[in-house]
Amino acid sequence: MKKLFTLLIITILATASVVAQKLGSISGTVTSEGKPAAMVSVALVGTKHGAVTDDEGRYRINRVKPGTYLRETL
């Protein structure tokens, strides 16, 4: 029974680390008329993921699953 429990724990931990490795990030810069656009909301349509640009127009959205996304700026 102890061996089965140990094997179960190892399997759960191994699966969790594999799942965690599959997440990535999306980053970029938003500009308006060639200048950085600060405080712009950037969202991935159909998800709860989003970010706000910094003073230099940069944003980064973390913990994104692999795939194709439509990005929307507000």
N, CA and C atoms as an extended XYZ file, in Angstrom:
222
Properties=species:S:1:pos:R:3:atomname:S:1:resname:S:1:resid:I:1 pbc="F F F"
N         0.824       -1.194        0.000 N   MET     1
C         0.000        0.000        0.000 CA  MET     1
C         0.870        1.260        0.000 C   MET     1
N         1.972        1.214        0.760 N   LYS     2
C         2.853        2.374        0.829 CA  LYS     2
C         3.494        2.639       -0.532 C   LYS     2
N         3.856        1.561       -1.261 N   LYS     3
C         4.455        1.727       -2.586 CA  LYS     3
C         3.455        2.358       -3.556 C   LYS     3
N         2.210        1.931       -3.465 N   LEU     4
C         1.175        2.489       -4.334 CA  LEU     4
C         0.963        3.972       -4.050 C   LEU     4
N         0.928        4.340       -2.782 N   PHE     5
C         0.769        5.742       -2.396 CA  PHE     5
C         1.947        6.576       -2.897 C   PHE     5
N         3.170        6.054       -2.735 N   THR     6
C         4.368        6.761       -3.196 CA  THR     6
C         4.328        6.943       -4.710 C   THR     6
N         3.947        5.907       -5.435 N   LEU     7
C         3.850        5.992       -6.891 CA  LEU     7
C         2.803        7.022       -7.307 C   LEU     7
N         1.691        7.056       -6.607 N   LEU     8
C         0.640        8.030       -6.898 CA  LEU     8
C         1.142        9.460       -6.700 C   LEU     8
N         1.834        9.719       -5.618 N   ILE     9
C         2.377       11.060       -5.347 CA  ILE     9
C         3.386       11.454       -6.414 C   ILE     9
N         4.275       10.547       -6.791 N   ILE    10
C         5.276       10.845       -7.827 CA  ILE    10
C         4.585       11.155       -9.152 C   ILE    10
N         3.567       10.393       -9.497 N   THR    11
C         2.828       10.633      -10.742 CA  THR    11
C         2.157       12.001      -10.739 C   THR    11
N         1.545       12.363       -9.640 N   ILE    12
C         0.889       13.675       -9.536 CA  ILE    12
C         1.906       14.800       -9.674 C   ILE    12
N         3.033       14.693       -9.002 N   LEU    13
C         4.061       15.741       -9.076 CA  LEU    13
C         4.658       15.833      -10.472 C   LEU    13
N         4.902       14.702      -11.108 N   ALA    14
C         5.462       14.709      -12.462 CA  ALA    14
C         4.480       15.330      -13.446 C   ALA    14
N         3.208       15.008      -13.318 N   THR    15
C         2.187       15.573      -14.200 CA  THR    15
C         2.065       17.077      -13.996 C   THR    15
N         2.104       17.526      -12.765 N   ALA    16
C         1.996       18.960      -12.475 CA  ALA    16
C         3.149       19.729      -13.093 C   ALA    16
N         4.360       19.186      -13.048 N   SER    17
C         5.500       19.909      -13.616 CA  SER    17
C         5.428       19.952      -15.135 C   SER    17
N         4.913       18.911      -15.770 N   VAL    18
C         4.763       18.906      -17.227 CA  VAL    18
C         3.713       19.922      -17.648 C   VAL    18
N         2.597       19.978      -16.961 N   VAL    19
C         1.537       20.933      -17.277 CA  VAL    19
C         2.043       22.351      -17.105 C   VAL    19
N         2.771       22.624      -16.045 N   ALA    20
C         3.283       23.966      -15.781 CA  ALA    20
C         4.247       24.416      -16.868 C   ALA    20
N         4.999       23.504      -17.454 N   GLN    21
C         5.973       23.860      -18.475 CA  GLN    21
C         5.312       24.251      -19.792 C   GLN    21
N         4.067       23.904      -19.988 N   LYS    22
C         3.408       24.190      -21.258 CA  LYS    22
C         2.842       25.600      -21.332 C   LYS    22
N         2.892       26.347      -20.257 N   LEU    23
C         2.386       27.713      -20.268 CA  LEU    23
C         3.477       28.661      -20.742 C   LEU    23
N         3.095       29.670      -21.484 N   GLY    24
C         4.054       30.639      -21.980 CA  GLY    24
C         3.593       32.054      -21.702 C   GLY    24
N         4.139       32.981      -22.456 N   SER    25
C         3.751       34.380      -22.300 CA  SER    25
C         3.683       35.044      -23.670 C   SER    25
N         2.932       36.112      -23.717 N   ILE    26
C         2.818       36.932      -24.923 CA  ILE    26
C         3.198       38.345      -24.512 C   ILE    26
N         4.087       38.956      -25.272 N   SER    27
C         4.510       40.316      -24.940 CA  SER    27
C         4.617       41.138      -26.211 C   SER    27
N         4.627       42.443      -26.029 N   GLY    28
C         4.738       43.325      -27.172 CA  GLY    28
C         4.729       44.776      -26.759 C   GLY    28
N         4.654       45.641      -27.748 N   THR    29
C         4.630       47.081      -27.523 CA  THR    29
C         3.476       47.680      -28.317 C   THR    29
N         2.718       48.539      -27.672 N   VAL    30
C         1.611       49.233      -28.331 CA  VAL    30
C         2.062       50.656      -28.621 C   VAL    30
N         1.860       51.083      -29.873 N   THR    31
C         2.218       52.450      -30.253 CA  THR    31
C         1.017       53.137      -30.890 C   THR    31
N         1.055       54.445      -30.844 N   SER    32
C         0.050       55.265      -31.501 CA  SER    32
C         0.791       56.382      -32.207 C   SER    32
N         0.650       56.436      -33.513 N   GLU    33
C         1.350       57.425      -34.331 CA  GLU    33
C         2.853       57.366      -34.100 C   GLU    33
N         3.373       56.138      -33.940 N   GLY    34
C         4.809       55.931      -33.795 CA  GLY    34
C         5.363       56.154      -32.403 C   GLY    34
N         4.518       56.508      -31.449 N   LYS    35
C         4.972       56.768      -30.080 CA  LYS    35
C         4.377       55.725      -29.141 C   LYS    35
N         5.107       55.364      -28.070 N   PRO    36
C         4.585       54.383      -27.115 CA  PRO    36
C         3.252       54.834      -26.521 C   PRO    36
N         2.322       53.890      -26.397 N   ALA    37
C         1.003       54.182      -25.828 CA  ALA    37
C         0.928       53.579      -24.426 C   ALA    37
N         0.892       54.448      -23.414 N   ALA    38
C         0.841       54.006      -22.018 CA  ALA    38
C        -0.595       53.794      -21.566 C   ALA    38
N        -0.761       52.912      -20.582 N   MET    39
C        -2.059       52.660      -19.938 CA  MET    39
C        -3.131       52.155      -20.908 C   MET    39
N        -2.715       51.339      -21.871 N   VAL    40
C        -3.648       50.731      -22.820 CA  VAL    40
C        -3.930       49.302      -22.358 C   VAL    40
N        -5.189       48.908      -22.330 N   SER    41
C        -5.555       47.534      -21.969 CA  SER    41
C        -5.361       46.627      -23.175 C   SER    41
N        -4.695       45.512      -22.950 N   VAL    42
C        -4.479       44.504      -23.984 CA  VAL    42
C        -5.114       43.212      -23.474 C   VAL    42
N        -6.008       42.625      -24.257 N   ALA    43
C        -6.708       41.412      -23.825 CA  ALA    43
C        -6.627       40.343      -24.905 C   ALA    43
N        -6.646       39.089      -24.466 N   LEU    44
C        -6.750       37.968      -25.390 CA  LEU    44
C        -8.229       37.612      -25.469 C   LEU    44
N        -8.814       37.820      -26.634 N   VAL    45
C       -10.250       37.633      -26.833 CA  VAL    45
C       -10.646       36.192      -26.483 C   VAL    45
N       -11.725       36.064      -25.726 N   GLY    46
C       -12.228       34.756      -25.354 CA  GLY    46
C       -11.560       34.134      -24.140 C   GLY    46
N       -10.672       34.897      -23.486 N   THR    47
C       -10.001       34.410      -22.280 CA  THR    47
C       -10.133       35.462      -21.186 C   THR    47
N        -9.607       35.126      -20.025 N   LYS    48
C        -9.558       36.092      -18.927 CA  LYS    48
C        -8.169       36.710      -18.815 C   LYS    48
N        -7.323       36.499      -19.828 N   HIS    49
C        -5.952       36.998      -19.796 CA  HIS    49
C        -5.866       38.405      -20.376 C   HIS    49
N        -5.083       39.241      -19.720 N   GLY    50
C        -4.887       40.590      -20.209 CA  GLY    50
C        -3.808       41.307      -19.433 C   GLY    50
N        -3.482       42.505      -19.876 N   ALA    51
C        -2.455       43.318      -19.227 CA  ALA    51
C        -2.693       44.776      -19.594 C   ALA    51
N        -1.956       45.652      -18.930 N   VAL    52
C        -1.993       47.088      -19.219 CA  VAL    52
C        -0.577       47.509      -19.569 C   VAL    52
N        -0.438       48.335      -20.608 N   THR    53
C         0.899       48.761      -21.024 CA  THR    53
C         1.520       49.705      -20.000 C   THR    53
N         2.859       49.672      -19.952 N   ASP    54
C         3.582       50.575      -19.054 CA  ASP    54
C         3.834       51.908      -19.763 C   ASP    54
N         4.664       52.759      -19.178 N   ASP    55
C         4.936       54.087      -19.746 CA  ASP    55
C         5.598       54.025      -21.118 C   ASP    55
N         6.238       52.889      -21.422 N   GLU    56
C         6.909       52.735      -22.715 CA  GLU    56
C         6.081       51.900      -23.692 C   GLU    56
N         4.815       51.669      -23.359 N   GLY    57
C         3.914       50.938      -24.238 CA  GLY    57
C         4.079       49.427      -24.210 C   GLY    57
N         4.906       48.915      -23.307 N   ARG    58
C         5.176       47.475      -23.254 CA  ARG    58
C         4.155       46.750      -22.379 C   ARG    58
N         3.858       45.518      -22.758 N   TYR    59
C         2.971       44.673      -21.959 CA  TYR    59
C         3.475       43.235      -22.007 C   TYR    59
N         3.049       42.443      -21.048 N   ARG    60
C         3.378       41.021      -21.000 CA  ARG    60
C         2.201       40.297      -20.354 C   ARG    60
N         1.717       39.264      -21.027 N   ILE    61
C         0.632       38.436      -20.505 CA  ILE    61
C         1.226       37.060      -20.216 C   ILE    61
N         1.242       36.669      -18.949 N   ASN    62
C         1.862       35.416      -18.519 CA  ASN    62
C         0.842       34.297      -18.376 C   ASN    62
N         1.365       33.075      -18.263 N   ARG    63
C         0.566       31.865      -18.015 CA  ARG    63
C        -0.477       31.629      -19.107 C   ARG    63
N        -0.025       31.718      -20.364 N   VAL    64
C        -0.901       31.525      -21.516 CA  VAL    64
C        -0.649       30.129      -22.096 C   VAL    64
N        -1.717       29.389      -22.325 N   LYS    65
C        -1.596       28.072      -22.941 CA  LYS    65
C        -1.214       28.243      -24.408 C   LYS    65
N        -0.474       27.280      -24.986 N   PRO    66
C        -0.133       27.356      -26.406 CA  PRO    66
C        -1.396       27.418      -27.266 C   PRO    66
N        -1.339       28.173      -28.325 N   GLY    67
C        -2.484       28.281      -29.223 CA  GLY    67
C        -2.439       29.568      -30.014 C   GLY    67
N        -3.492       29.825      -30.742 N   THR    68
C        -3.633       31.041      -31.535 CA  THR    68
C        -4.669       31.925      -30.852 C   THR    68
N        -4.328       33.186      -30.688 N   TYR    69
C        -5.207       34.112      -29.975 CA  TYR    69
C        -5.426       35.374      -30.795 C   TYR    69
N        -6.577       35.972      -30.623 N   LEU    70
C        -6.869       37.286      -31.176 CA  LEU    70
C        -6.641       38.285      -30.051 C   LEU    70
N        -5.795       39.257      -30.296 N   ARG    71
C        -5.454       40.261      -29.283 CA  ARG    71
C        -6.277       41.513      -29.542 C   ARG    71
N        -6.790       42.094      -28.475 N   GLU    72
C        -7.615       43.297      -28.585 CA  GLU    72
C        -7.032       44.381      -27.683 C   GLU    72
N        -6.948       45.603      -28.197 N   THR    73
C        -6.477       46.732      -27.386 CA  THR    73
C        -7.629       47.698      -27.173 C   THR    73
N        -7.701       48.217      -25.967 N   LEU    74
C        -8.782       49.144      -25.613 CA  LEU    74
C        -8.209       50.454      -25.119 C   LEU    74
